[in-house]
Amino acid sequence: MADPIQHLVLFRLPEAPGPEVEAEMRRQIASWVGVVPGLRRLRFGADIGGRAEGYQFGLLTEFESAEALAAYVPHPLHAAFLEWVSARPFEVLRFDYPLTAETSLLEID
């Protein structure tokens, strides 16, 4: 059985985004629930700590496998979101890693 994959994304705009930006991001991301195959967890939020080097939003996704993550990239809902993000001056930082016995140090469900 393949290892699940954690996919983290941070978003930063050069100027403080208005509430409509967060609302639109949340609306688009929420549309993935039950539609994107292999998506096991989905979280999105705005930074509240002020320690994120100016990154304002974080997206955390978990996929059942690397293959599911690879299929998510061209998925029409993700592609539309990516197009929306790309049309704005976002800086985006992506980080993917497998959820294995070595990387999953504490699991509470």
Backbone bond lengths (Angstrom), bond angles and torsions (degrees), N, CA, C in turn:
res aa  C-N    CA-C-N  psi(-1)  N-CA   C-N-CA  omega(-1)  CA-C   N-CA-C  phi
1 M - - - 1.456 - - 1.530 109.27 -
2 A 1.305 116.78 136.74 1.469 122.29 -178.11 1.520 110.65 -73.61
3 D 1.326 115.38 151.73 1.457 120.66 176.78 1.520 110.29 -75.93
4 P 1.337 117.42 142.15 1.464 119.72 171.08 1.533 109.30 -63.87
5 I 1.320 115.60 158.80 1.463 122.00 -179.81 1.522 109.44 -122.52
6 Q 1.319 115.46 131.22 1.467 121.78 172.89 1.520 107.45 -93.58
7 H 1.329 116.27 129.48 1.472 122.75 -179.47 1.526 106.75 -122.63
8 L 1.335 116.25 113.93 1.454 122.30 -179.41 1.515 109.26 -110.90
9 V 1.330 116.37 139.67 1.462 120.90 178.60 1.521 108.01 -137.06
10 L 1.328 116.31 132.43 1.460 122.53 173.71 1.517 108.34 -113.61
11 F 1.328 115.87 142.97 1.467 122.68 -177.15 1.526 109.20 -124.18
12 R 1.332 115.22 135.61 1.466 120.26 178.58 1.525 109.03 -137.88
13 L 1.331 114.60 129.46 1.460 121.86 172.14 1.523 108.48 -104.88
14 P 1.337 118.35 151.53 1.471 119.74 -178.73 1.527 113.03 -66.36
15 E 1.323 117.30 -25.54 1.458 121.44 177.87 1.525 108.60 -123.03
16 A 1.322 116.23 156.75 1.465 120.25 -179.85 1.531 110.35 -58.17
17 P 1.334 116.86 126.99 1.463 119.65 179.81 1.525 110.58 -76.78
18 G 1.298 115.64 149.36 1.454 120.23 174.15 1.518 110.16 -79.46
19 P 1.328 117.16 169.19 1.464 120.19 -178.66 1.526 113.49 -62.27
20 E 1.337 116.49 -23.04 1.466 118.95 179.67 1.529 111.57 -68.30
21 V 1.329 117.46 -29.51 1.468 120.75 178.11 1.528 109.66 -66.78
22 E 1.319 116.84 -49.72 1.463 120.32 178.74 1.530 110.69 -61.06
23 A 1.329 117.10 -42.36 1.466 120.88 -179.34 1.525 111.27 -62.34
24 E 1.331 117.41 -41.51 1.468 119.87 179.89 1.523 111.06 -69.36
25 M 1.326 116.80 -40.07 1.467 119.28 177.13 1.530 109.65 -60.63
26 R 1.335 115.81 -47.98 1.469 120.52 -179.27 1.538 110.85 -60.64
27 R 1.328 117.05 -42.69 1.462 120.88 -179.99 1.526 110.73 -59.29
28 Q 1.329 115.94 -47.58 1.471 119.12 -178.47 1.519 111.57 -66.83
29 I 1.319 117.28 -45.01 1.466 121.16 -178.39 1.525 110.62 -64.22
30 A 1.327 117.40 -41.46 1.470 121.04 179.89 1.529 111.56 -61.72
31 S 1.325 117.48 -26.30 1.469 120.29 -179.63 1.525 112.46 -68.65
32 W 1.324 117.89 -12.60 1.466 121.17 179.85 1.525 112.23 -76.05
33 V 1.343 117.09 -22.90 1.465 121.60 -174.89 1.528 110.40 -60.69
34 G 1.334 115.14 125.42 1.451 120.97 178.58 1.515 114.60 76.42
35 V 1.332 117.35 1.21 1.461 121.29 -177.05 1.529 111.37 -117.24
36 V 1.316 117.32 -42.84 1.470 121.39 -179.15 1.528 108.34 -79.61
37 P 1.323 117.89 115.76 1.464 120.82 -178.40 1.530 111.91 -62.63
38 G 1.325 115.11 140.61 1.462 120.73 175.15 1.514 115.46 79.86
39 L 1.326 118.63 0.68 1.463 122.29 178.66 1.524 108.36 -79.97
40 R 1.348 116.43 118.02 1.468 121.42 -175.94 1.520 113.30 -102.87
41 R 1.313 117.22 -32.45 1.465 121.69 179.25 1.512 108.29 -141.05
42 L 1.342 114.78 148.06 1.456 119.86 -179.29 1.519 108.38 -149.63
43 R 1.328 115.75 121.80 1.463 121.60 178.21 1.522 108.37 -137.20
44 F 1.342 114.99 145.06 1.463 121.14 178.53 1.517 107.99 -147.99
45 G 1.338 116.79 137.27 1.457 119.21 177.63 1.510 112.45 -164.73
46 A 1.327 113.49 167.48 1.460 121.77 177.40 1.528 108.72 -94.39
47 D 1.317 116.15 145.13 1.457 121.67 179.13 1.527 110.00 -64.73
48 I 1.319 116.37 134.36 1.461 120.91 176.11 1.520 112.40 -116.33
49 G 1.321 117.03 -7.48 1.457 120.66 -174.41 1.514 115.04 -92.71
50 G 1.327 117.18 -20.82 1.454 119.80 -178.75 1.515 114.36 69.75
51 R 1.324 117.42 15.98 1.467 120.83 -178.93 1.523 112.01 -113.29
52 A 1.321 116.90 17.64 1.464 121.44 -172.53 1.519 112.95 -100.29
53 E 1.327 117.34 26.87 1.464 121.03 177.51 1.527 112.38 53.73
54 G 1.342 116.06 33.21 1.454 120.21 177.65 1.514 114.98 88.36
55 Y 1.323 117.94 -5.68 1.462 119.54 175.87 1.529 107.33 -70.10
56 Q 1.331 116.07 126.03 1.463 120.49 -173.13 1.527 114.39 -93.79
57 F 1.335 117.53 -27.40 1.456 120.66 -175.57 1.519 110.52 -132.39
58 G 1.327 114.79 148.40 1.451 121.21 175.86 1.508 111.04 -128.35
59 L 1.315 115.70 139.75 1.463 123.18 176.97 1.519 107.45 -123.48
60 L 1.334 115.85 127.19 1.450 121.00 177.61 1.523 107.65 -121.29
61 T 1.298 115.92 122.36 1.455 120.70 176.29 1.518 108.84 -125.72
62 E 1.301 115.22 153.45 1.461 121.13 175.14 1.518 107.24 -132.27
63 F 1.320 114.97 129.56 1.457 121.64 -179.56 1.518 109.83 -114.26
64 E 1.320 116.40 151.63 1.458 120.56 -177.13 1.523 113.14 -67.40
65 S 1.348 117.20 -18.91 1.464 120.21 -178.18 1.533 109.46 -165.16
66 A 1.317 115.52 167.51 1.464 120.55 174.64 1.528 110.30 -62.70
67 E 1.321 116.40 -33.17 1.467 120.12 178.71 1.534 110.69 -65.86
68 A 1.338 116.92 -38.70 1.472 120.45 177.82 1.521 110.69 -65.87
69 L 1.336 116.85 -40.04 1.465 120.25 176.03 1.527 110.17 -62.62
70 A 1.319 117.23 -43.60 1.464 121.00 179.42 1.532 111.03 -62.83
71 A 1.324 118.15 -35.98 1.462 121.50 178.98 1.529 111.71 -73.54
72 Y 1.318 117.14 -27.56 1.468 122.64 179.04 1.532 111.48 -67.22
73 V 1.312 117.19 -37.27 1.469 120.92 -175.53 1.528 111.71 -54.54
74 P 1.338 120.74 -50.03 1.470 119.38 179.73 1.540 113.91 -88.13
75 H 1.333 118.28 -0.20 1.468 119.94 -178.58 1.532 109.16 -54.84
76 P 1.335 118.50 138.36 1.467 120.92 -175.76 1.536 114.84 -55.22
77 L 1.327 118.29 -38.77 1.473 119.43 179.31 1.526 111.31 -68.04
78 H 1.331 116.78 -41.21 1.462 119.61 177.04 1.521 110.31 -68.53
79 A 1.325 117.27 -40.81 1.468 120.79 179.24 1.528 110.80 -60.77
80 A 1.339 117.62 -39.80 1.467 120.94 177.60 1.520 111.06 -65.33
81 F 1.331 116.63 -40.87 1.458 120.61 177.46 1.523 110.34 -64.53
82 L 1.312 116.62 -44.51 1.463 121.24 178.90 1.524 111.18 -61.33
83 E 1.306 116.83 -39.17 1.462 121.00 177.04 1.539 110.46 -64.03
84 W 1.339 116.79 -42.04 1.466 121.86 178.48 1.533 109.86 -62.59
85 V 1.331 116.54 -45.86 1.476 121.19 178.90 1.524 109.96 -63.31
86 S 1.325 117.50 -44.63 1.463 121.81 -176.76 1.529 112.76 -65.35
87 A 1.318 117.26 -23.11 1.471 121.56 179.54 1.537 111.70 -79.14
88 R 1.327 116.59 -2.96 1.465 122.26 179.69 1.521 109.07 -121.48
89 P 1.323 117.08 161.84 1.474 118.83 -176.06 1.529 114.07 -80.39
90 F 1.332 117.08 45.20 1.460 121.27 177.34 1.523 110.79 -71.11
91 E 1.310 115.99 141.81 1.465 122.25 160.42 1.515 104.49 -97.87
92 V 1.317 116.53 135.16 1.460 120.99 -175.63 1.522 108.78 -126.69
93 L 1.323 115.40 132.28 1.456 122.30 177.09 1.520 107.48 -118.81
94 R 1.333 116.84 124.98 1.470 121.96 -178.18 1.519 109.47 -117.04
95 F 1.339 115.32 145.55 1.465 120.58 -178.87 1.525 107.88 -149.52
96 D 1.321 116.83 123.24 1.466 122.57 -179.21 1.522 109.88 -123.61
97 Y 1.340 115.84 140.46 1.464 119.08 174.15 1.528 109.74 -154.72
98 P 1.335 117.08 153.75 1.464 120.12 179.86 1.525 110.33 -76.50
99 L 1.319 115.53 148.27 1.461 121.28 174.40 1.524 107.40 -95.38
100 T 1.311 114.26 98.67 1.463 121.96 -177.88 1.529 108.75 -121.35
101 A 1.316 116.33 -179.91 1.462 120.72 175.80 1.533 110.50 -60.46
102 E 1.309 117.47 -29.21 1.482 120.72 179.99 1.514 112.79 -78.89
103 T 1.337 118.20 -33.16 1.461 120.17 -176.68 1.525 113.32 -96.09
104 S 1.328 118.38 -22.26 1.469 122.04 179.69 1.526 109.06 -94.46
105 L 1.316 115.07 89.46 1.451 120.52 -174.25 1.526 113.52 -82.83
106 L 1.336 117.26 -22.74 1.455 121.61 176.83 1.518 108.52 -153.11
107 E 1.298 117.15 127.28 1.465 122.48 178.31 1.518 108.18 -124.51
108 I 1.324 117.12 121.15 1.464 122.28 174.96 1.517 106.90 -126.21
109 D 1.282 117.10 117.20 1.475 121.17 177.60 1.500 109.54 -129.22
